[in-house]
Amino acid sequence: MSSLRLLISDSHDPWFNLAVEECIFRQMPATQRVLFLWRNANTVVIGRAQNPWKECNTRRMDEDNIKLARRSSGGGAVFHDLGNTCFTFMAGKPEYDKTVSTTIVVNALKAFGVNANASGRNDLVVATPEGERKVSGSAYKETMDRGFHHGTLLLDADLTRLADYLNPDAKKLQAKGISSVRGRVANLSELVPGITHKMICDAVTKSFFDHYGEHTEAEIISPDALPDLPNFVETFARQSSWEWNFGQAPAFTHLLDQRFVWGGVEIHFDVEKGHITRSQVFTDSLNPAPLEQLAKNLQGCIYHSDALKAQCDGLIADYPQQEKELKELGNWIAEIVR
């Protein structure tokens, strides 16, 4: 029986693919050498310690139906579309060595006449007339008995969209967390016209088999053909949840201020685990009572545009004279927090 396991995802859902990856790392026997190949459609993937509201333009993502996915490893935010091919390797110790998986990817690229070199800690670069360009970024994770290497290969990614979603609104956030570093990148399609996801998957698979001198059948997986991995259903549910993707953000504060016809409003939020732990509202409105009540009601509220708007709308029954102002306030808060 082969010690190799090859999983290929037919799904473009980042929550599904990251759940597979998490199960590979947490649950699979360290005696197996694993290769998982996958790609995500229109997704911003953030590191475990990142704050999506600080790192991302969450409003633009919402408008363009871009998913947010938090991975369990560290590092910065990246944008994935179907022009990215993602790979994950795992092997047990003491055999595991990240230079092995890097060599497998480098050899796969050689099959297309692309000479890539490892650069720094995480990247593969190629020489171009404009200088060195990054074509792959990686992250690594190790435990006592296994090592894990995952990364992306840029095939034909829309590199301009990175800036659309990784440049946050000028929200007045005081936020901790890891910030992303932008680098100079290039698509492999510029070097190998016509290269496809299947072509690169086939090349990486062949390089994987060649390195270990073994062969195994690929397991084709998707939400309709779930992988045979322990605790997968529970992991998929967690990976898909708002609590994980947004709620795990490091604590931060947010100041919102706006002048309306009926008065100026300044709202201060303290947010932990995606919930408002403290709120203060300052206003020069002639009718401050509903805003004072709002400050109390927001404590414990989820930091989500729909929930905040609902709190404003919910005050209309008690303050019908201020219905217009409360609707205006709710719409404004919802737009800011998106």
C-alpha positions as CSV (number, residue, x, y, z in Angstrom):
1,M,0.0,0.0,0.0
2,S,1.3,3.4,-0.9
3,S,2.4,5.8,1.8
4,L,1.3,8.7,-0.5
5,R,-2.1,10.3,-0.5
6,L,-3.3,12.7,-3.2
7,L,-6.4,14.8,-2.8
8,I,-7.7,17.1,-5.6
9,S,-10.5,19.4,-4.9
10,D,-13.3,20.1,-7.5
11,S,-14.6,22.8,-5.2
12,H,-13.8,26.5,-5.5
13,D,-15.3,27.2,-2.0
14,P,-12.5,28.5,0.3
15,W,-14.2,27.3,3.4
16,F,-14.4,23.7,2.1
17,N,-10.8,23.8,0.9
18,L,-9.4,25.3,4.1
19,A,-11.4,22.7,6.1
20,V,-9.8,19.9,4.1
21,E,-6.4,21.4,4.7
22,E,-7.0,21.8,8.5
23,C,-8.1,18.1,8.7
24,I,-5.0,17.0,6.8
25,F,-2.8,18.8,9.2
26,R,-4.7,17.9,12.5
27,Q,-6.0,14.5,11.8
28,M,-4.1,12.6,9.1
29,P,-1.5,10.0,10.2
30,A,2.0,11.3,10.2
31,T,3.1,8.2,8.4
32,Q,1.4,9.5,5.2
33,R,3.0,11.9,2.7
34,V,0.2,14.1,1.5
35,L,-0.4,16.4,-1.5
36,F,-3.6,18.4,-1.7
37,L,-4.3,20.5,-4.8
38,W,-7.0,23.1,-4.9
39,R,-8.1,26.6,-5.8
40,N,-10.5,29.2,-4.5
41,A,-12.9,31.6,-6.4
42,N,-12.9,35.3,-5.5
43,T,-11.7,35.1,-1.9
44,V,-9.6,37.1,0.5
45,V,-7.7,34.7,2.8
46,I,-6.4,36.2,6.0
47,G,-3.9,34.9,8.5
48,R,-5.0,33.6,11.9
49,A,-4.0,36.8,13.8
50,Q,-5.4,39.3,11.3
51,N,-8.3,41.8,11.7
52,P,-10.5,41.7,8.5
53,W,-11.8,45.2,9.1
54,K,-8.3,46.6,9.3
55,E,-6.8,44.5,6.5
56,C,-9.6,44.4,4.0
57,N,-12.1,46.6,2.2
58,T,-15.0,44.7,3.7
59,R,-17.5,47.0,2.1
60,R,-16.2,46.4,-1.4
61,M,-15.9,42.7,-0.7
62,D,-19.6,42.7,0.3
63,E,-20.6,44.5,-2.9
64,D,-18.6,42.2,-5.2
65,N,-19.5,38.9,-3.4
66,I,-15.9,38.2,-2.3
67,K,-15.7,35.7,0.4
68,L,-13.5,36.1,3.5
69,A,-11.7,33.0,4.8
70,R,-9.5,32.9,7.9
71,R,-6.8,30.2,7.8
72,S,-5.3,28.6,10.9
73,S,-1.7,29.5,10.0
74,G,-0.1,33.0,10.4
75,G,1.0,35.5,7.9
76,G,-0.8,38.1,5.8
77,A,-3.8,38.6,3.6
78,V,-3.9,37.3,0.0
79,F,-6.5,37.5,-2.7
80,H,-7.4,34.2,-4.5
81,D,-9.2,33.8,-7.8
82,L,-9.3,30.9,-10.2
83,G,-5.9,32.1,-11.6
84,N,-4.2,30.8,-8.4
85,T,-3.3,27.1,-7.9
86,C,-2.9,26.2,-4.3
87,F,-0.9,23.3,-2.9
88,T,-0.5,21.7,0.4
89,F,2.2,19.1,1.4
90,M,2.4,17.2,4.7
91,A,4.9,14.6,5.9
92,G,5.9,13.1,9.2
93,K,9.1,13.7,11.1
94,P,12.0,13.2,11.0
95,E,11.6,12.9,7.3
96,Y,9.8,16.2,6.8
97,D,11.9,18.9,5.3
98,K,10.4,21.9,3.7
99,T,13.1,21.9,1.0
100,V,11.7,18.6,-0.3
101,S,8.2,20.1,-1.0
102,T,9.8,23.3,-2.4
103,T,12.0,21.1,-4.7
104,I,8.9,19.2,-5.9
105,V,7.3,22.5,-6.9
106,V,10.5,23.8,-8.5
107,N,10.8,20.6,-10.5
108,A,7.2,20.8,-11.7
109,L,7.9,24.3,-13.0
110,K,11.0,23.1,-14.8
111,A,8.7,20.8,-16.9
112,F,7.4,24.1,-18.4
113,G,10.9,25.5,-18.9
114,V,10.5,27.8,-15.9
115,N,13.5,28.1,-13.6
116,A,12.3,29.2,-10.2
117,N,14.5,29.8,-7.2
118,A,13.6,29.9,-3.5
119,S,14.0,33.4,-2.2
120,G,14.0,34.5,1.4
121,R,11.8,32.4,3.7
122,N,8.6,32.0,1.8
123,D,8.8,32.8,-2.0
124,L,9.6,31.3,-5.3
125,V,10.9,33.9,-7.8
126,V,11.8,33.9,-11.5
127,A,14.1,36.2,-13.4
128,T,12.3,38.5,-15.9
129,P,13.6,41.4,-18.0
130,E,12.1,43.7,-15.4
131,G,14.0,41.9,-12.6
132,E,13.0,39.1,-10.2
133,R,9.3,38.5,-9.8
134,K,7.5,36.3,-7.2
135,V,5.4,33.5,-8.7
136,S,4.7,31.6,-5.5
137,G,4.3,32.4,-1.8
138,S,4.3,29.8,1.0
139,A,3.7,29.3,4.7
140,Y,4.9,26.6,6.9
141,K,3.8,24.9,10.1
142,E,5.4,22.2,12.3
143,T,4.4,20.1,15.3
144,M,6.2,17.5,17.2
145,D,5.5,14.7,14.7
146,R,4.8,16.4,11.3
147,G,5.5,19.3,9.0
148,F,3.1,21.2,6.7
149,H,3.8,23.4,3.7
150,H,1.2,25.3,1.8
151,G,1.4,27.9,-0.9
152,T,0.0,29.3,-4.1
153,L,1.2,29.4,-7.7
154,L,0.2,32.5,-9.7
155,L,-1.0,31.2,-13.1
156,D,-3.3,33.8,-14.4
157,A,-4.5,35.7,-11.4
158,D,-6.1,39.2,-11.8
159,L,-3.3,41.0,-9.9
160,T,-5.1,44.3,-10.1
161,R,-7.9,43.0,-7.8
162,L,-5.5,42.6,-5.0
163,A,-5.5,46.3,-4.4
164,D,-9.3,46.5,-4.6
165,Y,-9.9,44.3,-1.5
166,L,-6.7,44.6,0.5
167,N,-6.8,48.4,0.8
168,P,-9.2,49.1,3.6
169,D,-11.6,52.0,3.8
170,A,-10.2,54.9,5.8
171,K,-12.1,53.7,8.9
172,K,-10.9,55.2,12.2
173,L,-9.8,51.9,13.6
174,Q,-7.3,51.5,16.3
175,A,-6.4,47.9,15.7
176,K,-3.8,45.3,16.5
177,G,-2.9,42.3,14.4
178,I,-0.5,41.3,11.7
179,S,-0.4,43.6,8.7
180,S,0.2,42.4,5.1
181,V,3.3,43.1,3.1
182,R,2.9,43.6,-0.6
183,G,5.5,42.2,-3.1
184,R,6.3,42.4,-6.8
185,V,4.6,39.5,-8.5
186,A,4.2,37.9,-12.0
187,N,1.8,35.3,-13.5
188,L,3.2,32.1,-14.9
189,S,1.0,32.7,-18.0
190,E,3.4,35.5,-18.9
191,L,6.2,33.0,-19.1
192,V,4.2,30.0,-20.4
193,P,1.3,31.2,-22.5
194,G,-1.8,28.9,-22.2
195,I,-0.7,27.3,-18.9
196,T,-3.8,25.9,-17.1
197,H,-4.7,24.8,-13.6
198,K,-4.9,21.1,-14.8
199,M,-1.5,21.3,-16.4
200,I,0.2,22.6,-13.3
201,C,-1.7,20.1,-11.1
202,D,-0.5,17.2,-13.4
203,A,3.1,18.5,-13.3
204,V,3.1,18.9,-9.5
205,T,1.6,15.4,-9.1
206,K,4.1,13.8,-11.4
207,S,7.0,15.6,-9.5
208,F,5.5,14.4,-6.2
209,F,5.3,10.8,-7.4
210,D,8.8,11.0,-9.0
211,H,10.3,12.3,-5.8
212,Y,9.0,9.4,-3.6
213,G,9.1,6.7,-6.3
214,E,5.5,5.8,-5.6
215,H,2.2,6.3,-7.2
216,T,-1.4,6.5,-5.8
217,E,-4.8,7.2,-7.2
218,A,-6.2,10.8,-6.8
219,E,-9.2,11.3,-4.5
220,I,-11.4,13.8,-6.2
221,I,-13.3,15.7,-3.5
222,S,-16.0,18.4,-3.3
223,P,-19.0,19.3,-1.0
224,D,-20.9,16.6,-3.0
225,A,-18.2,14.0,-2.5
226,L,-16.8,14.7,1.0
227,P,-13.3,13.6,1.8
228,D,-12.6,10.6,4.1
229,L,-11.1,12.7,6.8
230,P,-11.8,12.6,10.6
231,N,-14.1,15.4,11.9
232,F,-14.4,16.9,8.5
233,V,-18.1,18.0,8.8
234,E,-17.5,19.8,12.1
235,T,-14.3,21.5,10.7
236,F,-16.2,22.6,7.6
237,A,-19.0,24.1,9.7
238,R,-16.5,26.1,11.8
239,Q,-14.5,27.2,8.8
240,S,-17.7,28.6,7.2
241,S,-18.9,30.5,10.3
242,W,-18.9,34.2,10.8
243,E,-17.6,33.5,14.3
244,W,-14.4,32.1,12.9
245,N,-13.8,34.3,9.9
246,F,-14.7,37.6,11.5
247,G,-15.2,36.9,15.2
248,Q,-11.7,35.7,15.7
249,A,-10.3,39.2,15.0
250,P,-8.0,40.7,17.6
251,A,-9.7,43.3,19.8
252,F,-10.0,46.8,18.3
253,T,-11.7,50.1,18.8
254,H,-13.7,52.0,16.1
255,L,-14.7,55.7,16.1
256,L,-17.6,56.7,13.8
257,D,-18.5,60.3,13.4
258,Q,-20.9,62.1,11.1
259,R,-22.9,65.4,11.0
260,F,-26.5,65.1,10.1
261,V,-29.0,67.9,9.6
262,W,-30.4,67.2,13.0
263,G,-27.0,67.1,14.8
264,G,-23.6,65.6,15.0
265,V,-23.0,62.1,16.2
266,E,-19.8,60.4,17.5
267,I,-19.9,56.7,18.4
268,H,-17.1,54.8,20.0
269,F,-17.0,51.0,19.9
270,D,-14.7,48.6,21.7
271,V,-14.9,45.3,19.9
272,E,-13.7,41.9,21.1
273,K,-14.3,38.5,19.3
274,G,-16.5,40.3,16.9
275,H,-18.9,41.7,19.6
276,I,-19.2,45.2,21.0
277,T,-18.1,45.2,24.6
278,R,-18.4,48.9,25.2
279,S,-20.1,51.7,23.3
280,Q,-20.4,55.5,23.9
281,V,-22.4,58.0,21.9
282,F,-21.9,61.7,21.9
283,T,-24.2,64.1,20.2
284,D,-25.4,67.7,20.1
285,S,-28.8,66.6,18.9
286,L,-31.8,68.3,20.6
287,N,-33.2,64.9,21.3
288,P,-30.4,62.8,22.7
289,A,-32.5,60.2,24.5
290,P,-32.7,57.6,21.7
291,L,-29.0,57.8,21.1
292,E,-28.2,57.3,24.8
293,Q,-30.5,54.3,24.7
294,L,-28.7,53.0,21.6
295,A,-25.3,53.2,23.4
296,K,-26.7,50.8,26.1
297,N,-28.4,48.5,23.6
298,L,-25.2,48.1,21.5
299,Q,-23.3,46.5,24.3
300,G,-23.0,42.8,23.5
301,C,-24.2,43.3,19.9
302,I,-22.4,41.5,17.1
303,Y,-20.2,44.0,15.1
304,H,-22.1,43.4,11.9
305,S,-23.9,46.0,9.7
306,D,-27.3,44.2,9.8
307,A,-27.3,43.8,13.5
308,L,-26.3,47.4,14.2
309,K,-29.0,48.7,11.8
310,A,-31.5,46.5,13.6
311,Q,-30.6,48.1,16.9
312,C,-31.4,51.5,15.5
313,D,-34.6,50.4,13.9
314,G,-35.6,48.7,17.1
315,L,-35.7,52.1,18.9
316,I,-38.3,53.5,16.6
317,A,-41.2,51.9,18.5
318,D,-40.0,53.7,21.7
319,Y,-39.2,57.0,19.9
320,P,-41.6,57.3,17.1
321,Q,-41.0,61.1,16.8
322,Q,-37.4,60.3,15.8
323,E,-38.2,57.6,13.2
324,K,-36.6,59.6,10.4
325,E,-33.4,60.3,12.4
326,L,-33.1,56.7,13.6
327,K,-33.5,55.3,10.1
328,E,-30.9,57.7,8.8
329,L,-28.5,56.8,11.6
330,G,-29.1,53.1,11.1
331,N,-28.4,53.2,7.4
332,W,-25.2,55.3,7.9
333,I,-23.9,52.9,10.6
334,A,-24.6,49.9,8.4
335,E,-22.8,51.4,5.5
336,I,-19.7,52.3,7.6
337,V,-19.4,48.9,9.2
338,R,-19.9,46.8,6.1
